């Protein structure tokens, strides 16, 4: 099994999907389910980090002002 940090987004997402299918099947013993859950959490965090990095790259490619518009969406107006 490859280290999570070495996986591409696609590999991590596919493995995460496989883990979800296994766990939803309900046939996994408790100890194995806990290990799968831990791996799934690590995969989900890795996917999130890769998505955030991709978003950052896209923002850099956008014309000036796009980051300001994005910052407005993140702020609380309430």
C-alpha positions as CSV (number, residue, x, y, z in Angstrom):
1,X,0.0,0.0,0.0
2,X,1.4,3.4,-1.1
3,X,1.9,6.1,1.4
4,X,-1.0,8.6,1.3
5,X,1.4,11.5,0.6
6,X,2.6,9.8,-2.5
7,X,-0.8,9.3,-4.1
8,X,-2.2,11.5,-6.8
9,X,-5.7,13.0,-6.3
10,X,-7.2,10.4,-8.5
11,X,-5.5,7.5,-6.8
12,X,-6.5,8.8,-3.3
13,X,-10.1,9.4,-4.3
14,X,-10.4,5.9,-5.9
15,X,-9.0,4.3,-2.8
16,X,-11.3,6.4,-0.6
17,X,-14.2,5.3,-2.6
18,X,-13.1,1.6,-2.3
19,X,-12.9,2.0,1.5
20,X,-16.4,3.5,1.7
21,X,-17.8,0.6,-0.3
22,X,-16.1,-1.9,2.0
23,X,-17.3,-0.2,5.1
24,X,-20.9,0.2,3.8
25,X,-20.9,-3.6,3.1
26,X,-20.8,-4.2,6.8
27,X,-18.7,-7.3,6.5
28,X,-15.5,-5.8,7.8
29,X,-14.4,-6.9,11.3
30,X,-14.1,-4.1,13.9
31,X,-10.3,-3.9,14.0
32,X,-10.1,-3.8,10.2
33,X,-12.9,-1.2,10.1
34,X,-10.9,1.1,12.4
35,X,-7.8,0.8,10.3
36,X,-9.9,1.5,7.1
37,X,-11.5,4.5,8.8
38,X,-8.1,5.9,9.8
39,X,-6.8,5.4,6.2
40,X,-9.9,7.0,4.8
41,X,-9.5,10.0,7.0
42,X,-5.9,10.4,5.9
43,X,-7.0,10.0,2.2
44,X,-9.8,12.6,2.6
45,X,-7.3,15.1,4.2
46,X,-4.8,14.5,1.4
47,X,-7.5,15.0,-1.3
48,X,-8.6,18.3,0.4
49,X,-5.0,19.5,0.5
50,X,-4.5,18.7,-3.1
51,X,-7.7,20.5,-4.1
52,X,-6.7,23.6,-2.1
53,X,-3.3,23.6,-3.8
54,X,-5.0,23.4,-7.2
55,X,-7.4,26.2,-6.3
56,X,-4.4,28.3,-5.2
57,X,-2.8,27.7,-8.6
58,X,-6.0,28.6,-10.5
59,X,-6.3,31.9,-8.5
60,X,-2.7,32.8,-9.5
61,X,-3.7,32.3,-13.1
62,X,-6.8,34.5,-12.9
63,X,-6.7,38.2,-13.8
64,X,-6.1,40.7,-10.9
65,X,-9.2,41.3,-8.9
66,X,-10.3,37.6,-9.0
67,X,-8.7,37.1,-5.6
68,X,-10.5,40.0,-4.2
69,X,-13.8,38.7,-5.3
70,X,-12.9,35.3,-3.9
71,X,-12.0,36.9,-0.5
72,X,-15.4,38.6,-0.4
73,X,-17.1,35.2,-0.8
74,X,-15.1,33.9,2.2
75,X,-15.9,36.8,4.5
76,X,-18.8,37.0,6.9
77,X,-21.2,39.7,5.9
78,X,-23.5,39.1,8.9
